[in-house]
Amino acid sequence: MAPCLVAVCVSRPARSERQHDRGHIRSDRATRTDLRRSQKLGRRMELAFSNKENAPSADSEKQLAKRANSGRASGSESRVQEREQQQQQHKAGLGFSFNLDVEGIKSSRAYRAATNRNVRILLAGAIAGIVSRTVVSPLEVLATLRMCTVGKAGGTLLAQAREVLKKNGIRGFWSGNLANCLKVAPSRGIQFVTFEAFKKTMHRIKNRSGAGDAAASGTDKPLTASERLLAGGLAGMSAALLCYPLETAKTLLTAHPELYSSVFGTMAGVARTQGLPALYKGLAPTLVAMFPYVGLDLMVYEQLKIIYKRRFGREAGFMDMLVMGSIAGSVAQTVCHPLDVVRKRLQLQGLGGRPVVHHGGFLPTMREIASSEGVSALYRGLAPQYLSVLPSAGVSYLVYEKMKILLGLQSVQ
C-alpha cells in the first residue's frame, strides 16, 4: 500500500507548480492578443496614409461625376429603348398599344391642373344651383303641385298659393327646398363639369389633324351649336342618372310635406315600404327629358354669349347674363315641359296615398294623359314654371359666370 501512494505522489506535480504553469499560459494569451491588436492598428494606419496620398483631385471628382451621370443617362436611355421595344411588340401583336403609368399620371402637372379645374367647376355650378333654387322655391312649389294634380286642375295660381299658405304657412313655399338644394348642388355641378369635359374632348377631336393640332397652325375651329347641344345633353343625362333618388325625395317633400320631413328619411321610407326601385320611378322619361332640356339650355345660353360678343365686341354684362340665361331656360322648358309632366306623374303615383293611374311606360302614359285629360294637361303648370325658370336660369348662369371669374376658370369655345 505504501509503495502505491509514493508512486501517485511522484506522478502528480505539486500544486504550486500547476499554478505556475497556468500563469505562464495566461501571459502567453495576453501577449498574442496585444500582438493582434497592434497588427490591426498598423494596417489601419497604412490604409489611411495610402488613401490620403491617392485622394482624387477636383478634376478627377468632376470626371467621376460625369461618368456617373453618363451612366445614369445611358441607363435611362436603355430603359426607354426597352419600353419602346415592348410597345412595338405589343402593337405588332394586338394592333394597338396601351401603356398606363398610373403613378406618372397622378404626379403630372396636367393631372393636378385638370383635377383642380374640375373641382372649381363643380363648386361654381353647385353654388349657382343652390342660390337660384332658393330664390325661386315658392314658384317651383306651385308649379310642382299643379303638374302632379290628376284630372282637371281647379283654381287659379293665386288661389293655390293661398291654399299652400293656409295649410303649411310661409314655410310651405320652401317645403322640399333642402332636398332641392341637395339635388341641384351636385346635379348642376356635375352638369357643368361633364359639359366642359365633353366640349373639351369634342374640340380636341375636331381640331386634330395628321400634322398635329390645328390650333398650333392657327386654324382653330370652334364648336358648332349642334355639338354644344350634344355635349349638354350628355351632361344632363349623366347628372340625372347620378342624382335621381334625390329628385324623387325632393318631389315627395314638395307634394306631401305632411308625410315626409327629411331628405334621407324620405328615401329610406320609400325604399323600406316600396323597395329600392321605387326611388328610380320615372328614370327613363327623366333621361329622355334631360337630354333635350339641359342640351338646349346650355347650347342656347352659350350661342347667345357668342352672338353678343360678335355683335358688340365685348363680354356680356350683369343684366345681359340674366336675360340670356332666362331665354335659354324658357326655351328648354317650353320644349321639354310635357316630358317633365309625364316624369312627375310616374314619380308620384302610388306614393303618399296617391292612386296608381298609369300602368304603361313613357309614351303610353303621355298618350293616356292627352286622351283622358286633353293635350293641355301636358302643359299644366307651365305658367308658374315660366315664372320659376326665368329668374332661376338667369340667376344660375349669373352666379356661375361670377364664380368662374372668382375661381379663375375659362370655358372651351
C-alpha positions as CSV (number, residue, x, y, z in Angstrom):
1,M,0.0,0.0,0.0
2,A,2.8,2.4,0.8
3,P,4.7,2.0,-2.5
4,C,1.4,2.8,-4.4
5,L,0.9,6.1,-2.5
6,V,4.5,7.0,-3.1
7,A,4.1,6.4,-6.9
8,V,1.0,8.5,-7.1
9,C,2.6,11.3,-5.2
10,V,5.6,11.2,-7.5
11,S,3.5,11.1,-10.7
12,R,1.3,14.1,-9.8
13,P,3.1,17.5,-9.8
14,A,2.9,19.7,-6.8
15,R,0.1,22.3,-6.5
16,S,2.4,25.3,-6.7
17,E,3.9,24.0,-9.9
18,R,0.5,23.7,-11.6
19,Q,-0.5,27.3,-10.6
20,H,2.8,28.5,-12.0
21,D,2.2,26.8,-15.4
22,R,-1.3,28.3,-15.6
23,G,0.2,31.8,-15.1
24,H,2.5,31.3,-18.0
25,I,-0.4,30.2,-20.2
26,R,-2.4,33.4,-19.3
27,S,0.5,35.6,-20.0
28,D,1.1,34.0,-23.4
29,R,-2.6,34.5,-24.4
30,A,-2.4,38.2,-23.4
31,T,0.8,38.7,-25.4
32,R,-0.8,37.1,-28.5
33,T,-3.9,39.4,-28.1
34,D,-1.8,42.5,-27.8
35,L,0.1,41.5,-30.9
36,R,-3.0,41.0,-32.9
37,R,-4.3,44.5,-31.8
38,S,-1.1,46.2,-32.8
39,Q,-1.1,44.5,-36.2
40,K,-4.7,45.7,-36.9
41,L,-3.8,49.2,-35.8
42,G,-0.8,49.2,-38.1
43,R,-2.9,48.1,-41.1
44,R,-5.4,50.8,-40.5
45,M,-2.7,53.5,-40.3
46,E,-1.2,52.2,-43.6
47,L,-4.6,52.2,-45.3
48,A,-5.3,55.8,-44.1
49,F,-1.9,57.1,-45.4
50,S,-2.4,55.4,-48.7
51,N,-5.9,56.9,-49.1
52,K,-4.6,60.3,-48.3
53,E,-1.8,60.0,-50.9
54,N,-4.1,58.7,-53.5
55,A,-7.0,61.1,-52.8
56,P,-8.7,62.3,-56.1
57,S,-8.3,65.9,-57.2
58,A,-11.2,68.3,-58.0
59,D,-10.8,67.4,-61.7
60,S,-10.9,63.7,-61.1
61,E,-14.0,64.2,-58.9
62,K,-15.7,66.1,-61.8
63,Q,-14.7,63.2,-64.2
64,L,-16.2,60.7,-61.8
65,A,-19.4,62.7,-61.6
66,K,-19.6,62.9,-65.4
67,R,-19.1,59.2,-65.6
68,A,-21.9,58.6,-63.1
69,N,-24.2,61.0,-64.9
70,S,-23.4,59.4,-68.2
71,G,-24.1,56.0,-66.6
72,R,-27.5,57.2,-65.4
73,A,-28.3,58.7,-68.8
74,S,-27.3,55.5,-70.6
75,G,-29.3,53.5,-68.2
76,S,-32.4,55.7,-68.7
77,E,-31.9,55.6,-72.5
78,S,-31.7,51.8,-72.3
79,R,-34.9,51.7,-70.3
80,V,-36.6,54.0,-72.8
81,Q,-35.5,51.8,-75.6
82,E,-36.6,48.7,-73.8
83,R,-40.0,50.3,-73.2
84,E,-40.3,51.3,-76.9
85,Q,-39.4,47.8,-78.0
86,Q,-42.1,46.3,-75.6
87,Q,-44.7,48.8,-77.0
88,Q,-43.7,47.9,-80.6
89,Q,-44.0,44.2,-79.9
90,H,-47.4,44.8,-78.2
91,K,-48.6,46.9,-81.1
92,A,-47.4,44.3,-83.6
93,G,-49.2,41.5,-81.7
94,L,-52.5,43.3,-80.9
95,G,-52.7,46.1,-83.4
96,F,-52.5,48.8,-80.8
97,S,-50.5,49.8,-77.7
98,F,-51.7,50.9,-74.3
99,N,-49.3,51.9,-71.6
100,L,-50.9,53.3,-68.5
101,D,-48.5,54.7,-65.9
102,V,-50.9,55.5,-63.1
103,E,-48.3,57.0,-60.7
104,G,-46.8,59.1,-63.5
105,I,-50.3,60.4,-64.4
106,K,-51.1,61.3,-60.8
107,S,-47.8,63.1,-60.3
108,S,-48.0,65.0,-63.5
109,R,-48.8,68.7,-63.6
110,A,-51.5,68.3,-66.2
111,Y,-53.4,65.8,-64.0
112,R,-53.2,68.1,-60.9
113,A,-54.4,71.1,-63.0
114,A,-57.3,69.1,-64.5
115,T,-58.4,67.8,-61.2
116,N,-58.2,71.3,-59.6
117,R,-60.1,72.8,-62.5
118,N,-62.9,70.1,-62.3
119,V,-63.3,70.8,-58.6
120,R,-63.6,74.5,-59.2
121,I,-66.2,74.0,-61.9
122,L,-68.1,71.6,-59.6
123,L,-68.0,74.2,-56.8
124,A,-69.2,77.1,-59.1
125,G,-72.0,75.0,-60.5
126,A,-73.2,73.8,-57.1
127,I,-73.3,77.4,-55.6
128,A,-75.1,78.6,-58.7
129,G,-77.7,75.9,-58.4
130,I,-78.3,76.5,-54.6
131,V,-78.7,80.2,-55.0
132,S,-81.0,80.0,-57.9
133,R,-83.3,77.3,-56.5
134,T,-83.6,79.0,-53.1
135,V,-84.7,82.3,-54.8
136,V,-87.5,80.7,-56.9
137,S,-88.6,78.0,-54.5
138,P,-92.2,79.4,-54.0
139,L,-92.9,79.4,-57.7
140,E,-91.4,75.9,-58.1
141,V,-93.6,74.6,-55.3
142,L,-96.8,75.9,-57.1
143,A,-95.6,74.5,-60.4
144,T,-95.0,71.1,-59.0
145,L,-98.3,70.9,-57.3
146,R,-100.2,71.8,-60.5
147,M,-98.2,69.3,-62.6
148,C,-99.0,66.5,-60.1
149,T,-102.7,67.2,-60.0
150,V,-104.7,64.3,-61.7
151,G,-107.8,65.4,-63.6
152,K,-108.9,68.9,-64.3
153,A,-107.0,71.5,-62.4
154,G,-109.2,73.8,-60.5
155,G,-108.5,77.3,-59.2
156,T,-106.0,80.0,-60.2
157,L,-102.4,80.2,-59.3
158,L,-103.2,82.8,-56.6
159,A,-105.8,80.5,-55.1
160,Q,-103.3,77.7,-54.9
161,A,-100.8,80.0,-53.3
162,R,-103.4,80.9,-50.6
163,E,-104.1,77.2,-50.0
164,V,-100.4,76.4,-49.5
165,L,-100.1,79.4,-47.1
166,K,-103.2,78.3,-45.2
167,K,-102.1,74.7,-45.0
168,N,-98.4,74.9,-44.3
169,G,-97.7,78.6,-43.5
170,I,-94.9,80.7,-45.1
171,R,-92.5,77.7,-44.8
172,G,-94.7,75.8,-47.2
173,F,-93.3,77.7,-50.1
174,W,-89.9,76.4,-49.2
175,S,-91.0,72.8,-48.5
176,G,-88.6,70.5,-50.2
177,N,-86.1,73.3,-50.7
178,L,-83.4,71.5,-48.7
179,A,-83.9,68.3,-50.8
180,N,-84.0,70.5,-53.9
181,C,-80.7,72.1,-53.0
182,L,-79.1,68.8,-52.1
183,K,-80.2,67.5,-55.5
184,V,-79.5,70.7,-57.5
185,A,-76.0,71.3,-56.0
186,P,-74.4,68.1,-57.2
187,S,-76.6,67.9,-60.3
188,R,-75.8,71.4,-61.5
189,G,-72.1,70.9,-60.6
190,I,-71.9,67.6,-62.5
191,Q,-73.7,69.1,-65.5
192,F,-71.2,71.9,-65.8
193,V,-68.2,69.6,-65.2
194,T,-69.3,67.0,-67.7
195,F,-70.4,69.7,-70.2
196,E,-66.9,71.3,-70.1
197,A,-65.3,67.8,-70.3
198,F,-67.4,66.8,-73.4
199,K,-66.7,70.2,-75.0
200,K,-63.0,69.8,-74.5
201,T,-62.9,66.3,-75.9
202,M,-65.0,67.3,-79.0
203,H,-62.8,70.4,-79.5
204,R,-59.7,68.3,-79.4
205,I,-61.1,65.7,-81.8
206,K,-62.4,68.4,-84.2
207,N,-59.1,70.2,-84.3
208,R,-56.8,67.2,-84.6
209,S,-55.0,66.7,-87.9
210,G,-52.3,64.5,-89.3
211,A,-49.6,67.1,-88.8
212,G,-50.6,68.0,-85.3
213,D,-53.2,70.1,-83.6
214,A,-55.0,72.6,-85.7
215,A,-54.7,75.2,-83.0
216,A,-50.9,75.2,-83.4
217,S,-51.3,76.1,-87.1
218,G,-53.7,78.9,-86.5
219,T,-56.8,77.1,-87.8
220,D,-58.6,76.5,-84.6
221,K,-62.3,75.6,-85.2
222,P,-64.9,76.5,-82.6
223,L,-67.7,74.1,-81.7
224,T,-71.0,74.4,-83.5
225,A,-74.4,74.7,-82.0
226,S,-75.2,71.0,-82.6
227,E,-72.0,69.9,-80.9
228,R,-72.8,72.0,-77.9
229,L,-76.3,70.5,-77.9
230,L,-74.8,67.0,-77.9
231,A,-72.4,67.9,-75.1
232,G,-75.1,69.5,-73.0
233,G,-77.5,66.6,-73.5
234,L,-74.9,64.0,-72.4
235,A,-74.1,66.2,-69.4
236,G,-77.7,66.4,-68.4
237,M,-78.2,62.6,-68.7
238,S,-75.1,61.9,-66.6
239,A,-76.2,64.3,-63.8
240,A,-79.8,62.9,-63.8
241,L,-78.5,59.3,-63.6
242,L,-76.4,60.0,-60.6
243,C,-78.8,62.3,-58.6
244,Y,-82.2,60.7,-59.4
245,P,-83.1,59.4,-55.9
246,L,-82.6,63.0,-54.6
247,E,-85.0,64.2,-57.3
248,T,-87.7,61.7,-56.1
249,A,-87.2,62.8,-52.5
250,K,-87.5,66.4,-53.5
251,T,-90.7,65.8,-55.4
252,L,-92.3,63.9,-52.5
253,L,-91.3,66.5,-49.9
254,T,-92.8,69.2,-52.1
255,A,-96.1,67.4,-52.8
256,H,-96.5,65.8,-49.3
257,P,-94.7,67.8,-46.7
258,E,-97.1,66.4,-44.0
259,L,-95.9,62.8,-44.7
260,Y,-92.1,63.3,-45.1
261,S,-89.8,65.5,-43.1
262,S,-86.2,65.0,-44.3
263,V,-84.4,64.1,-47.5
264,F,-82.7,60.9,-46.3
265,G,-85.7,59.9,-44.2
266,T,-87.9,60.2,-47.3
267,M,-85.5,58.0,-49.4
268,A,-85.3,55.4,-46.5
269,G,-89.1,55.4,-46.1
270,V,-89.8,54.9,-49.8
271,A,-87.1,52.1,-50.0
272,R,-88.5,50.4,-46.9
273,T,-92.2,50.5,-47.9
274,Q,-92.0,50.0,-51.7
275,G,-88.5,48.8,-52.4
276,L,-85.4,50.5,-53.7
277,P,-86.6,50.6,-57.4
278,A,-89.3,53.0,-56.2
279,L,-86.6,55.7,-55.9
280,Y,-86.0,55.3,-59.6
281,K,-89.6,55.5,-60.8
282,G,-89.7,57.6,-64.0
283,L,-86.0,57.4,-64.6
284,A,-86.4,56.5,-68.3
285,P,-88.5,59.6,-69.1
286,T,-86.2,61.7,-67.0
287,L,-83.2,60.6,-69.0
288,V,-85.1,61.2,-72.2
289,A,-86.2,64.7,-71.0
290,M,-82.8,65.7,-69.6
291,F,-81.0,65.3,-73.0
292,P,-83.0,68.0,-74.8
293,Y,-83.7,70.1,-71.7
294,V,-80.1,70.5,-70.5
295,G,-78.7,70.4,-74.0
296,L,-81.0,73.2,-75.2
297,D,-80.4,75.2,-72.0
298,L,-76.6,75.1,-72.2
299,M,-76.5,75.4,-76.0
300,V,-78.8,78.4,-76.3
301,Y,-77.0,80.2,-73.5
302,E,-73.6,79.8,-75.0
303,Q,-74.7,80.6,-78.5
304,L,-76.3,83.8,-77.2
305,K,-73.0,84.7,-75.5
306,I,-71.1,84.2,-78.7
307,I,-73.6,86.2,-80.8
308,Y,-73.5,89.0,-78.2
309,K,-69.7,89.2,-78.2
310,R,-69.6,89.1,-82.0
311,R,-72.2,91.9,-82.2
312,F,-70.9,94.2,-79.5
313,G,-67.3,93.2,-79.3
314,R,-67.3,92.7,-75.5
315,E,-68.4,90.2,-72.9
316,A,-71.9,90.2,-71.6
317,G,-72.7,92.3,-68.5
318,F,-74.8,91.7,-65.4
319,M,-78.2,92.2,-66.9
320,D,-77.2,90.7,-70.2
321,M,-76.4,87.4,-68.4
322,L,-79.7,87.4,-66.6
323,V,-81.6,87.9,-69.8
324,M,-79.6,85.3,-71.8
325,G,-80.0,82.8,-69.0
326,S,-83.7,83.4,-68.8
327,I,-84.2,83.0,-72.5
328,A,-82.2,79.7,-72.5
329,G,-84.2,78.3,-69.6
330,S,-87.6,79.3,-71.1
331,V,-86.7,77.7,-74.5
332,A,-85.7,74.5,-72.8
333,Q,-88.7,74.4,-70.5
334,T,-91.2,75.0,-73.4
335,V,-89.8,72.2,-75.5
336,C,-89.5,69.7,-72.6
337,H,-92.4,70.5,-70.3
338,P,-94.6,67.6,-71.5
339,L,-91.8,65.2,-70.7
340,D,-91.5,66.8,-67.2
341,V,-95.2,66.3,-66.6
342,V,-95.0,62.6,-67.5
343,R,-91.9,62.2,-65.4
344,K,-93.5,63.7,-62.3
345,R,-96.7,61.7,-62.7
346,L,-94.8,58.4,-62.9
347,Q,-92.7,59.5,-59.9
348,L,-95.6,60.2,-57.6
349,Q,-98.2,57.6,-58.4
350,G,-98.5,55.0,-55.7
351,L,-96.6,57.2,-53.2
352,G,-98.1,59.2,-50.4
353,G,-101.5,57.6,-50.8
354,R,-101.8,58.6,-54.5
355,P,-103.6,56.1,-56.8
356,V,-101.8,54.2,-59.5
357,V,-103.4,55.5,-62.6
358,H,-100.7,55.0,-65.3
359,H,-99.6,51.4,-65.9
360,G,-97.6,51.8,-69.1
361,G,-94.3,53.3,-69.9
362,F,-93.3,56.8,-71.0
363,L,-95.1,57.1,-74.4
364,P,-98.3,55.2,-73.3
365,T,-98.5,57.5,-70.3
366,M,-98.2,60.6,-72.4
367,R,-100.9,59.3,-74.8
368,E,-103.2,58.4,-71.9
369,I,-102.8,61.9,-70.3
370,A,-103.5,63.5,-73.7
371,S,-106.6,61.4,-74.4
372,S,-108.2,61.4,-71.0
373,E,-107.3,65.0,-69.8
374,G,-106.6,66.8,-73.1
375,V,-103.3,67.9,-74.7
376,S,-103.4,71.0,-72.4
377,A,-102.7,68.7,-69.4
378,L,-99.2,68.0,-70.8
379,Y,-98.6,71.8,-70.4
380,R,-100.2,72.1,-67.0
381,G,-98.0,74.1,-64.6
382,L,-96.1,75.7,-67.5
383,A,-97.1,79.3,-66.4
384,P,-95.7,79.0,-62.9
385,Q,-92.8,77.1,-64.3
386,Y,-92.0,80.0,-66.6
387,L,-92.2,82.3,-63.5
388,S,-89.8,79.9,-61.8
389,V,-87.4,79.2,-64.7
390,L,-87.0,82.7,-65.9
391,P,-85.3,84.1,-62.7
392,S,-83.9,80.6,-61.8
393,A,-82.0,80.2,-65.0
394,G,-80.9,83.8,-65.1
395,V,-79.6,83.8,-61.5
396,S,-78.0,80.4,-62.0
397,Y,-75.9,81.5,-65.1
398,L,-75.1,84.8,-63.5
399,V,-73.8,83.2,-60.3
400,Y,-71.9,80.6,-62.3
401,E,-70.2,83.2,-64.5
402,K,-69.2,85.3,-61.5
403,M,-67.9,82.2,-59.7
404,K,-65.8,81.3,-62.8
405,I,-64.2,84.8,-62.7
406,L,-63.6,84.4,-59.0
407,L,-62.1,81.0,-59.3
408,G,-60.1,81.8,-62.5
409,L,-62.0,79.5,-64.9
410,Q,-62.4,79.7,-68.6
411,S,-64.7,77.7,-70.8
412,V,-64.0,76.0,-74.1
413,Q,-65.4,78.0,-77.0
